[in-house]
Amino acid sequence: MSKDITIKKGLDIRLVGSADKVLVDAPKSKTCTIQPADFHLTIPKMVVKEGAKLRAGDELFYSKTQDSIKVVSPIAGTLKEITRGAKRVITHIVIEADGSNESRDFGAVNVASADAEVLRARFLESGLWPFIKQRPYDVIANPTSEPKAIFISGYASAPLVADLDYTLAKQEEKLQAAVTALSKMTKGQVHVTIGKDSVSPFENLKDITLHKITGPHPAGNVGTQISKIDPVNKGEVVWTVNAQDLIVIGESLLTGHFNSERQIAVAGSSVKAPKYFRTHIGADLEGILNEAGIEANSRVITGSVLTGDKTTAKGNLGYYHNTVTVIPEGDDYEFFGWNKPVFNKISLTRALTFSWMQPNKKYDLDTNTNGEHRAFVVTGMYEEVFPLDIYPLQIMKSCLVEDLDAMEQLGMYEVAPEDFALTEFVCVSKQPHQAIIRKGLDVMYKEIG
């Protein structure tokens, strides 16, 4: 029996360009690119050199601070290039595909009979551990910790993102293997949340506690779900896993092979034929975007429009992403745009704006922030779209001044940058909320650990 959750605060941003539920094979990717920056606060230590032959599942690097955490190659091929930036920090690891689909065999695991230590060792050995993140700090989970609970969001409420009911369909066997394995690594429960009206493959799974949620975005954010189900207090740890990563985990446990295949949505008003593509982690986007067709002068984002990373039409798919969003580049400015009625933008205020009169209208928005960075203005709008039991303005100010005591008292252990994406969207001061929270979490991690 599921437990219902209702979210009242939030904002559904309805945008033009949702992906049609048509799945096609993406053009074969010539390269696969891994960016260590995707694994926040992980300092990579390479174990292979340029020119090395790789199978899918072969180790690329391990974490310098936690050497049991390994990142493996998503495809078979040759390590073409290791790009370094300032202070020789590794920025890109480029693997040239050889088309062989050869993969390392770790051996299948009997999930039903395996104990927690066997499963934990297998996750670490086969490169599955980076799929597990923890709160506090929103980083790869510490393998030596034991979470009080594990959270998985099976509901996507952010604008234009891939529909999880669609991309996870007919994957029950892999999902079951993954959640059963995870359930053995915690004394608590594996909480899975789906939409109240969803037709989800999670509904018939065992070893989970199912919740049905309704309400506007950020109802689909795992942080929102944690706050309503089992909030994180000082000294506690919870793990989170993205729903699409469960398929990679489950298949690896069942077959012994690391299969990085992923169904992604290519969406946005600048995409001529928005649809779903079957590709793999780290795939180059050029062929995919050429087939989907994109308008000139567009912003390509790997991930959602609210939390994704800016890239280019020749960029690559982020390690944790299942959506590529393309919207118009907002590099033009309206003359006296602040002093005339606005009909084509979303706003929480009713001052010369009319989006509140058409709640179901879809908008074609660009990247223009429609204003410049300025000091915080107290408007009360953050609280209207922020469903966590936390004061958003106060916690951001405590991050800016690096007041650790205030950050603890205000609930910093519970949050991640994505929880502040909506407050950033409605901010009249154009403050970078997610960057502020990320910096605050990093300071806490360094000082408190």
DOGUDO-125120 format. One record per residue (C-alpha): x, y, z; residue in one letter. Coordinates in pm, whole numbers, always signed. Layout:
# residues N
       X       Y       Z  residu
       X       Y       Z       A
...
This chain:
# residues 449
       X       Y       Z  residu
      +0      +0      +0       M
    +138    +338     -99       S
    +157    +648    +117       K
     +33    +972     -36       D
    +221   +1304     -21       I
     +74   +1637    -127       T
    +295   +1934    -215       I
    +128   +2274    -216       K
    +422   +2512    -265       K
    +603   +2518    -596       G
    +569   +2622    -959       L
    +508   +2421   -1275       D
    +700   +2585   -1559       I
    +522   +2474   -1875       R
    +751   +2506   -2177       L
    +710   +2442   -2548       V
    +903   +2148   -2691       G
    +827   +1837   -2485       S
    +979   +1521   -2633       A
    +739   +1303   -2829       D
    +721    +949   -2695       K
    +906    +806   -2991       V
   +1226    +612   -2919       L
   +1497    +580   -3184       V
   +1857    +462   -3178       D
   +2097    +753   -3165       A
   +2367    +775   -3434       P
   +2668    +578   -3316       K
   +2881    +799   -3097       S
   +3245    +822   -3209       K
   +3362    +919   -2865       T
   +3260    +905   -2502       C
   +3366   +1184   -2268       T
   +3382   +1162   -1890       I
   +3414   +1488   -1696       Q
   +3546   +1440   -1339       P
   +3359   +1760   -1246       A
   +3038   +1551   -1261       D
   +3164   +1371    -947       F
   +3171   +1671    -719       H
   +3467   +1693    -476       L
   +3618   +1376    -624       T
   +3986   +1422    -712       I
   +4063   +1169    -989       P
   +4375    +953    -989       K
   +4417    +797   -1334       M
   +4507    +428   -1363       V
   +4534    +420   -1744       V
   +4729    +632   -1989       K
   +4648    +779   -2330       E
   +4645    +508   -2594       G
   +4527    +236   -2357       A
   +4274     -17   -2486       K
   +3959     -31   -2275       L
   +3657    -253   -2233       R
   +3330    -125   -2094       A
   +3372    -157   -1718       G
   +3751    -116   -1712       D
   +3870    +126   -1446       E
   +3956    +480   -1560       L
   +4036    +646   -1229       F
   +3971    +626    -858       Y
   +3908    +892    -598       S
   +4232   +1022    -449       K
   +4067   +1071    -111       T
   +3871    +742    -112       Q
   +4056    +493    -331       D
   +3782    +230    -314       S
   +3554    +452    -529       I
   +3622    +380    -895       K
   +3487    +529   -1218       V
   +3487    +289   -1514       V
   +3472    +327   -1889       S
   +3115    +333   -2022       P
   +3222    +193   -2362       I
   +3490     -16   -2531       A
   +3760    +172   -2717       G
   +4088    +358   -2687       T
   +4170    +629   -2437       L
   +4221    +910   -2685       K
   +4286   +1214   -2470       E
   +4317   +1334   -2112       I
   +4258   +1709   -2101       T
   +4391   +1912   -1811       R
   +4309   +2264   -1700       G
   +4458   +2503   -1446       A
   +4689   +2338   -1192       K
   +4678   +2023   -1409       R
   +4324   +1943   -1297       V
   +4173   +1677   -1523       I
   +3874   +1826   -1706       T
   +3790   +1570   -1977       H
   +3868   +1206   -2042       I
   +3790   +1119   -2404       V
   +3748    +757   -2516       I
   +3735    +677   -2888       E
   +3479    +401   -2952       A
   +3590     +92   -3143       D
   +3238     -44   -3194       G
   +3322    -383   -3041       S
   +3087    -360   -2739       N
   +3342    -568   -2547       E
   +3290    -545   -2172       S
   +3459    -672   -1861       R
   +3279    -961   -1693       D
   +3249    -914   -1318       F
   +3026   -1220   -1281       G
   +2657   -1229   -1198       A
   +2545   -1188    -838       V
   +2260   -1374    -671       N
   +2106   -1065    -517       V
   +1853   -1264    -312       A
   +2122   -1454    -120       S
   +2411   -1206    -119       A
   +2472   -1013    +201       D
   +2539    -640    +238       A
   +2919    -667    +244       E
   +2932    -877     -72       V
   +2705    -630    -250       L
   +2898    -328    -124       R
   +3225    -482    -250       A
   +3065    -556    -586       R
   +2934    -199    -624       F
   +3284     -65    -556       L
   +3469    -310    -778       E
   +3244    -271   -1083       S
   +3214    +109   -1084       G
   +2853    +121    -966       L
   +2927    +314    -648       W
   +2935    +663    -811       P
   +2563    +621    -883       F
   +2497    +643    -508       I
   +2496    +994    -362       K
   +2447   +1101      -4       Q
   +2295   +1381    +194       R
   +2437   +1578    +362       P
   +2663   +1747    +104       Y
   +2515   +1593    -216       D
   +2835   +1404    -306       V
   +2919   +1043    -385       I
   +2830    +839     -78       A
   +3097    +737    +169       N
   +3135    +356    +136       P
   +3208    +320    +506       T
   +2882    +483    +616       S
   +2544    +321    +663       E
   +2242    +528    +564       P
   +1931    +552    +776       K
   +1729    +528    +452       A
   +1765    +532     +73       I
   +1554    +757    -152       F
   +1469    +719    -519       I
   +1247    +960    -711       S
   +1049    +785    -982       G
    +864   +1104   -1071       Y
   +1004   +1379   -1295       A
    +833   +1715   -1242       S
   +1097   +1954   -1383       A
   +1019   +2119   -1718       P
   +1090   +1916   -2035       L
   +1276   +1633   -1859       V
   +1247   +1268   -1962       A
    +929   +1091   -1850       D
   +1048    +817   -1613       L
    +732    +610   -1658       D
    +824    +590   -2028       Y
   +1201    +537   -2004       T
   +1176    +276   -1726       L
    +892     +78   -1885       A
    +950    -300   -1912       K
   +1262    -283   -1694       Q
   +1110    -439   -1383       E
   +1364    -722   -1353       E
   +1663    -485   -1349       K
   +1488    -239   -1120       L
   +1398    -518    -877       Q
   +1757    -646    -865       A
   +1885    -294    -797       A
   +1639    -203    -520       V
   +1679    -543    -351       T
   +2056    -492    -343       A
   +2019    -140    -205       L
   +1770    -255     +59       S
   +2037    -485    +205       K
   +2279    -195    +254       M
   +2055      -5    +496       T
   +1874     -94    +815       K
   +1607    +153    +711       G
   +1378    +154    +413       Q
   +1418    +216     +40       V
   +1168    +494     -27       H
   +1047    +522    -386       V
    +818    +806    -488       T
    +606    +813    -804       I
    +340   +1047    -937       G
      -9    +993    -801       K
    -144    +922   -1151       D
    +166    +742   -1277       S
    +167    +403   -1445       V
    +507    +314   -1307       S
    +711      -9   -1310       P
    +789     +60    -943       F
    +431     -16    -841       E
    +479    -393    -839       N
    +830    -410    -693       L
    +924    -565    -360       K
   +1171    -442     -96       D
   +1058     -80    -128       I
    +825    +159     +49       T
    +617    +325    -221       L
    +488    +680    -197       H
    +260    +864    -438       K
    +309   +1236    -467       I
    +103   +1515    -616       T
    +167   +1886    -655       G
    +375   +2128    -860       P
    +748   +2112    -918       H
    +968   +2048    -715       P
    +748   +1754    -613       A
    +975   +1530    -823       G
   +1295   +1643    -650       N
   +1430   +1381    -414       V
   +1508   +1660    -163       G
   +1141   +1752    -143       T
   +1052   +1389     -86       Q
   +1315   +1343    +185       I
   +1182   +1648    +371       S
    +829   +1504    +374       K
    +919   +1143    +452       I
   +1229   +1131    +673       D
   +1424   +1459    +709       P
   +1802   +1453    +758       V
   +1925   +1573   +1096       N
   +2278   +1634   +1220       K
   +2475   +1310   +1235       G
   +2239   +1126    +998       E
   +2307   +1011    +641       V
   +2068    +915    +365       V
   +2156    +788     +18       W
   +1990    +884    -308       T
   +1999    +711    -647       V
   +1864    +842    -977       N
   +1590    +616   -1113       A
   +1753    +567   -1455       Q
   +2079    +457   -1289       D
   +1897    +164   -1129       L
   +1884      -1   -1471       I
   +2265     +10   -1504       V
   +2300    -122   -1149       I
   +2044    -398   -1195       G
   +2185    -520   -1527       E
   +2538    -529   -1389       S
   +2426    -741   -1095       L
   +2223    -977   -1313       L
   +2470   -1021   -1600       T
   +2808    -912   -1464       G
   +2853    -650   -1738       H
   +2856    -270   -1713       F
   +2604    -152   -1974       N
   +2587    +229   -1984       S
   +2294    +242   -2229       E
   +2050    +521   -2151       R
   +1727    +652   -2297       Q
   +1739   +1031   -2313       I
   +1487   +1298   -2405       A
   +1601   +1568   -2649       V
   +1358   +1852   -2592       A
   +1309   +2228   -2604       G
   +1155   +2491   -2827       S
   +1472   +2507   -3040       S
   +1451   +2136   -3128       V
   +1273   +2067   -3457       K
   +1188   +1704   -3380       A
   +1194   +1651   -3002       P
   +1196   +1281   -2914       K
   +1376   +1007   -2721       Y
   +1709    +856   -2821       F
   +1880    +536   -2708       R
   +2245    +620   -2642       T
   +2498    +579   -2358       H
   +2656    +772   -2072       I
   +2901   +1037   -2194       G
   +2795   +1011   -2558       A
   +2883   +1297   -2791       D
   +2578   +1503   -2881       L
   +2663   +1616   -3232       E
   +2499   +1325   -3416       G
   +2196   +1323   -3188       I
   +2133   +1696   -3226       L
   +2187   +1680   -3603       N
   +1918   +1413   -3627       E
   +1679   +1597   -3396       A
   +1751   +1929   -3568       G
   +1817   +2245   -3369       I
   +1777   +2613   -3446       E
   +2073   +2846   -3479       A
   +2170   +3063   -3183       N
   +2048   +2814   -2922       S
   +2167   +2715   -2576       R
   +2239   +2342   -2540       V
   +2200   +2210   -2186       I
   +2280   +1860   -2067       T
   +2015   +1807   -1801       G
   +1708   +2016   -1725       S
   +1674   +2389   -1791       V
   +1674   +2453   -1416       L
   +1968   +2243   -1297       T
   +2158   +2124   -1605       G
   +2502   +2220   -1736       D
   +2570   +2443   -2033       K
   +2743   +2263   -2319       T
   +2764   +2294   -2698       T
   +2620   +2113   -2998       A
   +2949   +1919   -3004       K
   +2948   +1853   -2631       G
   +2868   +1533   -2446       N
   +2593   +1389   -2227       L
   +2652   +1440   -1853       G
   +2718   +1130   -1643       Y
   +2396   +1160   -1442       Y
   +2170   +1315   -1709       H
   +1887   +1165   -1912       N
   +1775   +1487   -2083       T
   +1927   +1728   -2334       V
   +1744   +2061   -2351       T
   +1785   +2318   -2630       V
   +1626   +2661   -2592       I
   +1684   +3000   -2761       P
   +1988   +3197   -2651       E
   +1860   +3509   -2477       G
   +2113   +3756   -2609       D
   +1869   +4025   -2722       D
   +1708   +4285   -2498       Y
   +1369   +4451   -2504       E
   +1355   +4828   -2513       F
   +1169   +4943   -2199       F
   +1088   +4576   -2128       G
   +1031   +4661   -1763       W
    +769   +4925   -1843       N
    +510   +4750   -2056       K
    +263   +4460   -2023       P
    +422   +4115   -2051       V
    +222   +3828   -2203       F
    +492   +3579   -2304       N
    +677   +3523   -1977       K
    +607   +3348   -1647       I
    +594   +3554   -1329       S
    +467   +3509    -976       L
    +383   +3878    -953       T
     +84   +4045   -1113       R
    +264   +4369   -1195       A
    +214   +4408   -1570       L
    +231   +4026   -1613       T
     -55   +3794   -1701       F
     +73   +3437   -1675       S
    -146   +3385   -1367       W
    -451   +3417   -1594       M
    -340   +3123   -1813       Q
    -203   +2852   -1581       P
    -197   +2584   -1854       N
     -32   +2792   -2125       K
    +304   +2670   -2257       K
    +577   +2930   -2299       Y
    +875   +2965   -2532       D
   +1134   +3104   -2292       L
   +1498   +3186   -2364       D
   +1804   +3217   -2141       T
   +1768   +3591   -2083       N
   +1749   +3668   -1710       T
   +1553   +3989   -1782       N
   +1751   +4189   -1530       G
   +2091   +4224   -1371       E
   +2253   +4092   -1058       H
   +2176   +4305    -753       R
   +2149   +4279    -376       A
   +1883   +4050    -228       F
   +1537   +4206    -231       V
   +1293   +4066     +27       V
    +977   +3986    -169       T
    +846   +3666      -8       G
    +846   +3491    -347       M
   +1106   +3232    -247       Y
    +875   +3091     +19       E
    +592   +3054    -234       E
    +787   +2802    -444       V
    +999   +2637    -171       F
    +818   +2343      -3       P
   +1093   +2245    +243       L
   +1051   +2346    +606       D
   +1351   +2577    +579       I
   +1398   +2952    +545       Y
   +1554   +2985    +198       P
   +1674   +3345    +218       L
   +1828   +3304    +562       Q
   +2011   +2983    +472       I
   +2158   +3142    +160       M
   +2281   +3442    +359       K
   +2442   +3209    +612       S
   +2623   +3037    +322       C
   +2745   +3370    +186       L
   +2907   +3462    +519       V
   +3013   +3101    +588       E
   +2840   +3091    +927       D
   +2858   +2719   +1003       L
   +2646   +2736   +1317       D
   +2364   +2915   +1135       A
   +2389   +2678    +840       M
   +2349   +2380   +1072       E
   +2056   +2532   +1259       Q
   +1876   +2632    +938       L
   +1884   +2282    +788       G
   +2186   +2272    +559       M
   +2233   +1897    +608       Y
   +1909   +1834    +422       E
   +1952   +2040    +105       V
   +2124   +2020    -232       A
   +2167   +2291    -499       P
   +1877   +2157    -708       E
   +1637   +2233    -422       D
   +1698   +2604    -486       F
   +1651   +2598    -864       A
   +1298   +2740    -844       L
   +1389   +3014    -598       T
   +1666   +3111    -840       E
   +1418   +3116   -1128       F
   +1178   +3356    -951       V
   +1451   +3570    -792       C
   +1411   +3937    -887       V
   +1767   +3997    -767       S
   +1913   +3746   -1017       K
   +2121   +3583    -744       Q
   +2288   +3246    -827       P
   +2110   +3045    -556       H
   +2238   +2703    -658       Q
   +2599   +2822    -668       A
   +2558   +2981    -326       I
   +2425   +2657    -175       I
   +2695   +2451    -347       R
   +2967   +2674    -203       K
   +2808   +2653    +141       G
   +2794   +2273    +127       L
   +3158   +2261     +20       D
   +3260   +2477    +315       V
   +3070   +2248    +554       M
   +3224   +1937    +399       Y
   +3574   +2082    +440       K
   +3524   +2208    +795       E
   +3295   +1941    +939       I
   +3328   +1643    +703       G
